[in-house]
Amino acid sequence: MDAPASDVRALAASGRLDEAEALLADHLSTQPRHGEARLGWAALAAEIGSLSLALDELRAATREAPDSVRAAAALADLAGELADLGVEHPSVMPPVDGPPAPPPTEPDVATLARYLHAFGGREGVHARQWVSPQADGTLRQGYAPQQIPLTPRLAAAHLAGDCSLGTYLIRLDDTVTFFVIDLDIRRKALAAAAQDHQENRRVRQVLAASTAAIEARLGAHGLACIVEDSGHKGRHFWCLLQAPMAADLVHRFGRALLAALSADLPPELSLEFFPKQGRVDADGLGNLIKLPLGVHPVSGRRSTFLDRAGRPVETPWATLASTRRVAPVEVMAAFEALRADAAPPPPSPAEAPTPQAEAALRKVIAGCPVVATILTRAAETRRIGHDERIVLLHSLGHLAAGLGPIEALFRACPEVPLRDVPAKVRRGHPISCARIRARVPHITATVACHCEFPCLGEYPSPLLHAAGAT
């Protein structure tokens, strides 16, 4: 290092700082080095006032030698200087203002158990993040599944910054115990911010404003969350559930929530919702998300929980312990409210059904245990599957008095597409009993689906129970 360093210092001493920086940058582009070997070059860059080159070297050092106390300390010192000077750098964009957050206090056994209970996700597997430097100076990154469960030891290693781990949300029984909104700065906005200090500051302000708006919107729906600076280019909003919920239901809720949040989202930002799918194949895992409070291997920054003012909280374990878990009924209420906001106005009320039509409806429901069971279960759980909807639409949907109960039930089940709400009485042939058994065997096998009809010269159908209604 001596000869190039001497030349760089000589140029800087003579006031030719631009040439000194260019010489150093050219040398660093060809000089092989790794880990702590970068610290001397970072110190030289800082010595001649090239804080950008110094920061790049220190970030690379912490990625390549994550256990190096010297590299971490040097990076923290330089980041503090940048914050004091009001300087922002695209490689650390967009952190919260101030020096990097310190690691959380070492968790005890009970805290690790709480952490794994909150964020553990799918049983028996987790993901490990990897980063691979490329010949052109860029980095490739990804996650590799690890077919072993998350353990307290692994969680402690992630929290210490020794590795970066991810969790798969959908459990083996197709349920989830939390969901996450991921708010990121788009690549184009990041590139623009990297070229201009004022644009960098503006984009960070946009991110802060949108973070506050999303947190407020969730709060308005009664959904408590933990806001996290992800350590790279955005924010994560973690909503922890009181009890497991079906992943497909939470996924549908997420689509409705994203549609509402995206309406006012600035063009510089993007949104994602996890879980990204409602179920996974038997040999699949689904999407994952990085566990909170670790160190991002690309940026070298630690993710942190944030308070309502956007500042890192000093006691993340207290935040985790005190954050209210969201009850499934609250998610359903929020889902219903989102649907109501997006729904078209209801059609004009039709004429009230005649007493004879009402009597026909009662006879069908009383006579067909399958239809009655579908109605009862859906009313109790506020969930109804596609095949159950088909059975109701093609049986009760043929009755003048049947439209009202179907519409009320479908609107009470948030995951039912509003396009499925019937607008008029169906014509043609109603569904047969044989078709019903093919559609919903999980119901017909549990009730007395073997009705005896009078010989009317027609195929068996629940509507035959209405014959002779008065």
N, C-alpha and C positions, 0 to 999 in steps of 0.2 A: 504493500500500500504506500510505501514511503515516497517513491518517485512521482506517481500521479498526484499524491496528496500535496507534495511540495510545489508542484506546478500550479495546482488549484489555489493554494494559499498565496503563492507569489502573484497570481493574477488578481486575486481579491485584494491583496495589500496595495497594489498599484491602482486600485479603484475600478478595475475592469471586471465588475461583478458578473455581468451578463456572460462574458467569455468564460469566467471561472465556473459558472453554473453549467454552461454548455459543455465544457470539458468534462466536468464531473458526470453529467448525465450521459455523455457519450461513453465514458469509461464504465459506468455502471451497467450500461446496456449490453456490454460484452464480458464483464468480469464475473466469473462463476463464484458464488458465495451462497451460504445457507445458514439459517438460524442466527445465532449470536454473532457470527462473523459479519453480519450486516450492521452491527451496532457502531463500529468505528466509522463506517461510511455515513451512517445517519448523523453521527456527531459532527463530522466534517461538513455535511450539508447544512446543518444548523449553524455551524461556525461562520459560514459565508453568507448566511441569511436565506438560504433556500429551504424554507420550512416545508414546502411541498415535497421535495425530494426526500427530506428527512422523514416525513410522515410515511411516505410510501415504503421506505426501507424498514421502518419500525413495524408497520403493519405486516409486511412480509415476514419479518423476524418472529412476530408473535404467532403467525400461522404455522411457520415451519418448526418453531420450538415452543409449543404451547405451555410447556412446563418451566420456561425460563423466567425466573423472577426479575432478572436484569432487564430483559426485553420489555416485560410488562410495566416495570417501573419507569423505564425511559419513555415508553409510549404514553403513560399517564402524565408524566412531566411535560412532554411536548404538547399533548392535547390541552393541558391546563394553560400553557403559554398561548396557544391559538385562541382559546376562549377569552383570555384576558385581552388579547389584541382585537377581538371581534372578527377573527379570520375563520372562514369555513372552507372545508375542502371536500371536493366531490367524493373522495373515497370514504368519507365518514358521513356522508349525507344520507338521511337526515337525522342526526342524533338530537336529543334534547340539548338545550344550552348547558354549557359547563363541562367539566372534565368527565371522563368515562366513569360510569357507576362502579363502585367497588363491589366485589362479590358479596352475596348475602352471607350473613353469619352462618357458620357451619351448623347445619340442621342436626337436631338430635333424632333418635330413633322414631319418636312419636311424630315429629314434623315430616320426616321422610315418608312415613306411612300415610300421613294426610296428603302429602304431595302425590304419591302414587295412586291413592284412592281418587283424587280429583282428576288426574290427567292420564291415568294408566291406559285407558282405551282397551284395545283388543287383547285378549288373553294369549299368553304363550309366544308373543312376537313383539319386536320393536324394530326401529330402523336406525341405522348409523349414517350420518352425513359424511360425504367424502369430498375432497377438493383436489383437483389435479392441475398443476401449472402447465400451460401449453407453450410451444415453441415461439408463438407470436406474442408472448407476454400476457395473454389472457388466462382466465381460470375457468375450468369446467368443474361443475359440482353436481351432486345428486345424492340419492339415498339408497342404501343397500339393506334389504330386509335381513334381520337377524332372527333366526327361528329359536329364540330363547326368550323367556319372559323378562320384563323389566323387574329388576330387583333393587332393593335399597342401595346396594353397592354401585350399580350402574347409574342410578339416579344421583348419587353423591358425586360420581365422576363427571356426569353432565353438568351439575351445578358448580363444580370446581373448575370447569373449563377444560378438563382433560379430554373430552370428546363432545360431540354434538349429536344428540339423539332425537328421534321423532317418534310419535305415537300414532297408531292407526285407530280411527275413532270407532268404527263399527265392530261391536263385540260378536262373539260366536253365535249368540241368539238373535242377531240382527237388531240390537238395541244400542243406544248411545247414552252416555251419562253426562255429556256436555256438548255444546256446539260453539263454533268460533266464526266470527266475522273477520276477514283479512282485508285490511285497507292498505294499498300500496301506491307509491308514486310510479307512474308509467315511465318506460324507458326513454321516450322522447323528452319528457319533462326533466328527467334526470340528466340527460345529455345537455339540454339547454342550461340547466343549473350549473353544470360543471364548467361552462364557459364564461359565466358571469356571476360575480359576487351578489349583486342586487337580485338577480333572478333566483339564485340559490336561497336567499333570505325570503323572497316572496313565496316560493314553493313550500318552504317550511311553514310559513304562516298559513298557507292554504291547508296543509296537512293538519296543523293544530286546530284550525277552525272546523274542519270536517270531523276530526276526532271528537271534539266537544259536541257537535251536532248529532253524531251517531249515538254517543253516550246518552244525550238528552232524549233522543227518540226511543231508545231502548227503555230508559227510565219511565217515559210516558206510557209505555205498554206494561210497566211493572216488571221489567226484566233486568235484574241486577247483573252486573258484569265486572270483570277485572280488566282494565285497559293495560296493555303491555306495549312498550317500545320493542319491536321485534329484533332490534340489534342490527338491522340492515337498511330497509327502505320503507318502513311503514309501521303499522300498528295492528295488534291483535286484540279482539274483544272476546274474552272467555266468559261464557255463561254456563255455570255449573248447575246441574239438575238435582233436585231433591230425590228423585226416583228415576230409574231408567225409562226411556221412551222409545217407541218403535222408530228405527232409523228412517224408514220411508216417510213417516209422518213428519219427523223433524226436517227431513230434506225438502219436503213440499212446503213446509212453513218457511224454510230458508229462501226458497225461490220467491215466495210472496214478499218476504222481508227485503230481499235484494231489489226487487222491482220498486218497492216504495223508497228505499234509500237512494237508489240510483237516479231517481227523478231530479234530485237537487245536487248531485255529485259533480264537483268541478271536473273539467276535461283532463286535468293533470293527474287524476287519481283513478284507480280501479278497485273493484270490490269482488271478493269471493266469499262463499259460505261453505263451511265444513260441518257435517259430511256433504261431499259433493255428489253422492249417490245414495239411493234408498236401501240398497242391499248389494251384497257381493256374492260372486259365485263360490261354490264350495272350496275351490282351490285358489280363490282370490283374497286380497287383503283390503282393497279400496284405497282411498287417498289417505295421506298422513299429514300431520302438521308437526312442526318442530316443538319440542317441549319448552316451556317457558324458563326464563332465568338462567339460560346457558350463555355461552360465548359463540357468536356466529363466526364460522371458520373463514368466511370470505372477507367480512369487514373487520374482524378482530374485536368487535364491540360486544359487550354483554347486554343481553336483553334485560329489561327492568319493568316492574310494575310502575304505573304512573298514578299520581293523584289527580284530582279534578282540575288542578291548574296546569297539568301536563308535566309536573316535576317528578323525578324518580322518588319512590317511597323508600325510606331508610329501613323499614321493617317489613319486608315482603311476606314473612311468615305470619305476621299479625294480620296483614291484608288477606292472605289466604284463609286464615282461621275465621275472620270476622265477616267475610263476604257472604251475603245471604244466598242460599241455594234457591233456584227457581223451581216452583212447583209445576208439574205437568199441566194442571188446570190453568195456570197463568200463561203457559205457552199456547194452549188452545184458545184462550180468550184473546190473546194477541193475534193469533191466526185469524180468528173470526173477525176481529176489528180491521185487519188488513184487507180481508176479502170484502168487507162491507164498504171500505173506502174505494176499492177498485171496481166494485160491481156496478153494472148499469142499473138505472132505476127499475124497480119491479113493474111488471105489466099492469095495466088497468085491471081492477078486480072484475072477475067474471060474475055472471049471474049465480046466485046462491043455488046449490043443488036442490032438487026437489026431494020431498020426504021419501019417495020411492027410490031415488038414486042413493040417498043416505042409507036406506035399509039394505040395498044391494051391496054396498061397501061393507057394512057390518057383517052381513052373511058370509062374504068372501073371507074376511079376516077371521071370523069365528070358525069357519069350516076348514080353512087351510092352515095347518100348524106351521108350515114352512114360511108362508107369508107373515104370519103372526110372530114367528121367532125372529125373522129378519127385522121387522119393525121394532120389536122390543129391544133386541141387542143394539141396534143402531142408535135408538133413543138413549140407551143407558151409557154407551161408550162414545157416542158421537163419531163413530167410524163405520164406514160401510164400503165393502169392496166392489170392484167393477161388476162381478157376476151377480152379486146381491142386488145391485142397482138395475141390472138388466131384468132380473126376475120381477122387481116391482114395476118397472116401466112397462113391461109387456104383460102384466096382469092388472094391477090396480090402475095403470095408465090408460086402460081401455074403458074405465068407468068415469062418468061425469063427476062423481063425488071423490074420485081417487086423486085428482090432480093436487088438491089442497094439501093433503097429508104428505104426498111425495115431495112437493115443493118445500114444505116446512122442514121435513126430515133432511133433505139434501142441503138446504141452507144452514142447517144446524151442524152438519158434518163438514168442517172446513176444508178437508182435502178433496171434496167432490167438486169437479170443475163446474162452474156456473152454467156452462153450455149444456150440461146434462139435466138442468131443471126443465121439466116439461112445460110447454106453452099451450098445448091443446091436447084434446083427447085423441088417443091413437086409433087408427082404423086398421082393418085387416084382421088377421088371425092372432089371437092371444097366444102366449107361450104355453106349451103342453107340459103335463106333469113329467113326462119322460125327459124333456129338455131341461126342466128344473133340476131333476136328479143328476143330470150330466153337468150342470152348471155349479150346483152347490151341494155336492155329496157330503161335505163336512157338516151340513145342517140336516139334510134329508135322512142321513144315517142315524141321527140322534132323536128324531121325532117320528110320529106315526104317519109317515108319508105313504098311505095306502088307502085312499078314500074310495068309497063305493058310491058311484053315481047312478041315478036312474038311467035306463036305456033311452038316451035322447038322440041317438044316431050321430053323436059328435065325439071327437077325441077327448080324452080326459084333460081338463084344464081347471085351475082354481076358479075361473069365472063361472063354472057350472054350479058352484055353490050359491050363486045369486039367482038361479032360476026360481021364478015364482015369488021374488021379493015383493012385499007390499008395504 
